[in-house]
Amino acid sequence: MGIDDIIDHVRGLGGVLVLAPQPADGSPEIAWGDVFFYYAPDGAVPRTQPFATVVTKDYPDDTRSRLDRPGAFRVNIAAGATEFRRWIGRAPRDAGAEDLDPATPDVVMPHPVYGHLGWLAVVEPGPRTDVAVRDLLRTAHGFAMARAERRPDTSA
C-alpha cells in the first residue's frame, strides 16, 4: 500500500479535502511532501485537525519512526478510543513507552507522539495492515463527518 493508494482510498470516502503541500504553494517547508486529510465537503480547510495524515519525514519532535530512510512514510489516523483499545489493548490515555519499535513497518501501533489522543500509526503499510488501514481511515472519516455535522453553520 503506497501513498497514492491511501490518497485514492480516502478521496473515495466522500467530502474529503486532500492537502499535499509543495514548494511555492505558501505552505511551510516542513510540510512539503506530506498529505493531510480533512472532512470538508465545501472544499474549505476547516478549523479542525485533519482526521488522518501521511508523513514522509521526521519532524523535530517526532523522530522515533526513522522516516529519514529512503521511501519510508507513516500513515497517522485519528482512530478514537474504541479502535485504539481494540488494536492496542488499552485506553489511549494509558499509551506510553511501547515495547514495539515505532519504526517497525506494516504494524498498527500507537502514534509515537499522539497515541494518548487516540491516534494510531502504521509505518509503510503493507499486506498485514492494508485492510486495517482502510477500515481505520473509514472510521476516522466517519468521526470527522459526524463532528462537522454537529458544528453550527457559521456562514452568512
C-alpha positions in Angstrom: 0.0 0.0 0.0 1.6 3.2 -1.2 0.9 6.8 -0.5 -1.2 7.1 -3.8 -3.3 4.1 -2.7 -4.0 5.8 0.6 -4.9 9.1 -1.1 -7.2 7.3 -3.6 -8.9 5.4 -0.8 -9.6 8.5 1.3 -10.8 10.5 -1.7 -13.3 7.8 -2.3 -14.8 8.3 1.1 -16.6 11.5 0.1 -16.4 15.1 1.2 -12.6 14.9 1.7 -10.2 17.7 1.1 -6.7 16.4 0.4 -3.9 18.9 1.1 -0.5 17.9 -0.3 1.8 20.9 0.5 4.5 21.7 -2.1 7.1 24.3 -2.7 5.6 27.6 -4.0 2.1 27.0 -2.6 2.6 29.1 0.5 2.8 26.2 2.9 5.6 25.8 5.4 8.6 23.9 4.0 8.5 21.3 6.8 5.1 20.1 5.5 6.2 19.6 1.8 5.7 16.1 0.7 3.2 15.2 3.4 -0.5 14.7 3.0 -3.4 16.0 5.2 -6.9 14.7 5.0 -9.9 16.8 6.2 -13.6 16.2 6.0 -14.6 19.4 4.1 -17.4 18.9 1.6 -17.3 22.6 0.8 -13.6 22.4 -0.2 -12.6 24.9 2.5 -10.0 23.9 5.1 -11.9 23.6 8.3 -10.6 24.9 11.7 -10.1 21.4 12.9 -7.2 18.9 12.9 -7.1 16.5 9.9 -8.6 13.1 10.5 -5.5 11.4 9.0 -2.1 12.3 7.6 0.7 10.8 5.8 4.2 12.0 6.8 7.3 11.3 4.7 10.0 12.6 7.0 11.0 13.0 10.6 9.7 16.1 12.4 11.8 17.8 15.2 9.6 16.3 17.9 8.8 13.1 16.1 11.9 11.1 15.0 11.3 7.6 16.5 9.8 6.2 13.3 13.0 7.0 11.5 11.3 8.3 8.4 14.6 9.7 7.1 15.1 6.3 5.3 14.5 6.3 1.6 10.9 5.6 0.7 9.8 5.5 4.4 6.4 7.1 5.3 3.8 6.7 8.0 0.1 7.0 7.9 -1.5 8.5 11.0 -5.1 8.1 11.8 -7.4 9.7 14.4 -9.0 6.4 15.2 -10.6 7.2 18.5 -10.6 5.4 21.9 -12.6 2.4 20.9 -10.5 1.5 17.9 -7.3 2.3 19.8 -8.3 0.0 22.5 -9.3 -2.7 20.0 -5.9 -2.6 18.3 -3.6 -1.8 21.2 -5.4 -3.4 24.1 -5.6 -0.4 26.4 -7.0 3.1 26.5 -5.2 5.9 24.7 -4.5 7.7 28.0 -2.5 4.6 29.0 -0.3 4.8 26.0 3.3 5.4 26.8 6.6 3.7 26.2 5.8 0.9 23.9 7.6 -2.4 23.6 7.4 -2.1 19.8 10.0 -0.1 17.9 8.0 2.8 16.3 9.9 2.3 13.0 8.6 -1.3 12.6 6.8 -1.4 9.2 3.4 -2.8 8.5 2.1 -2.9 12.1 -0.7 -0.9 13.7 0.7 0.9 16.7 0.0 3.9 18.8 1.2 7.1 17.2 4.6 7.9 18.8 3.5 11.4 19.8 -0.3 11.5 19.7 -1.1 8.0 20.8 -2.5 9.3 24.1 -5.1 11.2 22.0 -6.3 8.0 20.2 -4.2 8.3 17.1 -2.9 5.1 15.5 0.0 4.9 13.1 1.4 2.5 10.5 4.9 2.8 9.0 5.0 1.6 5.4 1.6 -0.2 5.4 1.7 -3.5 3.6 -0.2 -6.7 3.3 -0.6 -7.3 7.0 -2.2 -3.9 7.6 -3.8 -3.0 4.2 -7.4 -3.9 5.3 -6.9 -2.4 8.8 -5.6 0.9 7.5 -8.5 1.2 5.0 -11.0 0.4 7.8 -9.4 2.8 10.3 -9.4 5.5 7.7 -13.2 4.9 7.1 -13.7 5.1 10.9 -11.7 8.4 11.2 -13.6 9.9 8.2 -16.9 9.0 9.9 -15.9 10.7 13.1 -14.8 13.8 11.2 -18.1 13.8 9.3 -20.1 13.5 12.5 -18.1 16.3 14.1 -18.7 18.6 11.1 -22.4 17.9 11.1 -22.6 18.9 14.8 -20.8 22.2 14.3 -23.1 25.2 13.9 -23.3 26.8 10.5 -21.2 30.0 10.7 -21.8 31.1 7.1 -23.9 34.2 6.3 
